[in-house]
Amino acid sequence: MSVKLMRDYDREIEAWKNQVITATAHIAQLELERASYLEQQQRRLNYLSSREILELLEARHGRVGSMATIKRWADSGALGEVIDEREAFPLLVNKQGNKRFLYPREDVLHFLREKGYLRPRYEVLDRVLFNKDTRRCPALIIAIEPCGNSFTYHVQLEATGELLTHIAEEDLLRP
């Protein structure tokens, strides 16, 4: 006579409950780590690396600098407080090799503007074409404001006299 073995429901239920508890704890840990990662990613936007400074100089000034120049500026204190990227943003770092130093974005941009390496494309009283969406109108630059890596402009449309503020460089063309 064969006896059919009955499942041990209590043991299976307990095993599944333990898996759910473990998975829930793992999810909570991942959510905390993700929140930390996103917070570090947001804070990292406030800094520039040496490489990013060189790329900015090349893009905005057409100049290719060197790491030695960046180091000299940093050593003199011109770029603000230097931090080690690996220490400040451990969740973001995925590169191997040398230390990577970061400099406060606002300090760097202020220094580059002061040195004349970060200049606006247009000057006050330059005639430009306001080129946004379907509008293409002659305008006159009346003010310039620094805005991150770039500048914004206040322009007056020649045809109507309308004043437009905070116009991006990309929305202006030489006539």
ChimeraX attribute file (.defattr): number of C-alpha atoms within 10 A of each C-alpha:
attribute: neighborCount
match mode: 1-to-1
recipient: residues
	/A:1	3
	/A:2	4
	/A:3	5
	/A:4	6
	/A:5	6
	/A:6	6
	/A:7	8
	/A:8	8
	/A:9	9
	/A:10	8
	/A:11	10
	/A:12	11
	/A:13	11
	/A:14	11
	/A:15	12
	/A:16	11
	/A:17	12
	/A:18	12
	/A:19	12
	/A:20	12
	/A:21	12
	/A:22	12
	/A:23	12
	/A:24	12
	/A:25	12
	/A:26	12
	/A:27	12
	/A:28	12
	/A:29	12
	/A:30	12
	/A:31	12
	/A:32	12
	/A:33	13
	/A:34	13
	/A:35	12
	/A:36	15
	/A:37	16
	/A:38	14
	/A:39	12
	/A:40	16
	/A:41	14
	/A:42	10
	/A:43	12
	/A:44	18
	/A:45	10
	/A:46	13
	/A:47	19
	/A:48	21
	/A:49	21
	/A:50	19
	/A:51	16
	/A:52	12
	/A:53	22
	/A:54	19
	/A:55	16
	/A:56	21
	/A:57	18
	/A:58	14
	/A:59	12
	/A:60	16
	/A:61	15
	/A:62	11
	/A:63	13
	/A:64	11
	/A:65	15
	/A:66	12
	/A:67	12
	/A:68	10
	/A:69	12
	/A:70	18
	/A:71	14
	/A:72	12
	/A:73	15
	/A:74	19
	/A:75	13
	/A:76	10
	/A:77	12
	/A:78	16
	/A:79	24
	/A:80	18
	/A:81	13
	/A:82	16
	/A:83	16
	/A:84	14
	/A:85	18
	/A:86	16
	/A:87	12
	/A:88	15
	/A:89	17
	/A:90	12
	/A:91	15
	/A:92	15
	/A:93	12
	/A:94	7
	/A:95	9
	/A:96	7
	/A:97	5
	/A:98	6
	/A:99	11
	/A:100	17
	/A:101	20
	/A:102	25
	/A:103	22
	/A:104	18
	/A:105	20
	/A:106	16
	/A:107	18
	/A:108	21
	/A:109	22
	/A:110	17
	/A:111	17
	/A:112	19
	/A:113	15
	/A:114	11
	/A:115	10
	/A:116	11
	/A:117	17
	/A:118	21
	/A:119	17
	/A:120	19
	/A:121	14
	/A:122	17
	/A:123	14
	/A:124	14
	/A:125	13
	/A:126	14
	/A:127	21
	/A:128	22
	/A:129	21
	/A:130	26
	/A:131	15
	/A:132	13
	/A:133	7
	/A:134	6
	/A:135	9
	/A:136	14
	/A:137	17
	/A:138	19
	/A:139	27
	/A:140	21
	/A:141	22
	/A:142	17
	/A:143	15
	/A:144	18
	/A:145	14
	/A:146	15
	/A:147	12
	/A:148	11
	/A:149	17
	/A:150	16
	/A:151	19
	/A:152	19
	/A:153	25
	/A:154	18
	/A:155	28
	/A:156	23
	/A:157	18
	/A:158	15
	/A:159	9
	/A:160	9
	/A:161	11
	/A:162	11
	/A:163	14
	/A:164	15
	/A:165	15
	/A:166	14
	/A:167	17
	/A:168	15
	/A:169	15
	/A:170	13
	/A:171	15
	/A:172	23
	/A:173	16
	/A:174	11
	/A:175	11
